[in-house]
Amino acid sequence: MAIIANVYFIFPIYATLFGMSINDIVQMAVIANPFVHDLVSMIIFSLLPFNIFKYTVISILTMMSYKKLSYLFKKG
């Protein structure tokens, strides 16, 4: 869902706000990542790894904090 939101909502909003095109956003990604050549490769080599990492970290933090806070949820 995050990738779909980025491609269809977030990137067009950024492009409109900053007066640029989606292609300009892709060109910025090309500078940062040499594997990026177009929108699809930007999704595969930039957005996908970032989202996998982000949601892995969030899941681990949630599991660790849930163990310590679960008594509050079970108490009510």
Helices and strands as residue ranges (DSSP letters): H 2-5, I 6-10, H 11-18, H 22-32, H 39-42, I 43-47, H 48-75
